[in-house]
Amino acid sequence: MITIYVGNLKFQTTEEELSTLFSQYGDVHNVKLIRDRVTGRPKGFGFVEMDEADGNAAIEALNGIEFGGRTIKVNEAKERREDARPMERRFNGNRRY
């Protein structure tokens, strides 16, 4: 199984549309579009899970194509680092920024 990063998606892209695009290359096991935690708005990227051979074929064929009026970026997803959490906002007394 391979997890594929898909970036530069238009915000109106649905998981169904992404699944349909990738299913041309094999069985799609999962699709997840990422949304902002606070606003719930799409962030313009997501992840697709496929079998490794099918996923590699999809990456090769789909990276750089136009989808929904935008040139998408498609590559193998990298593992999320433990320190990839957003920085906590710190306030120091009466400092003005």
ABEGO torsion letter per residue (X at the ends): XBBBBBBGBBAABBAAAAAAAAAAAEBBABBBBBBBAAAGBBAGBBBBBBBAAAAAAAAAAABGBBBGGBBBBBBBBBBBBAAABBBBBBBBEABBX
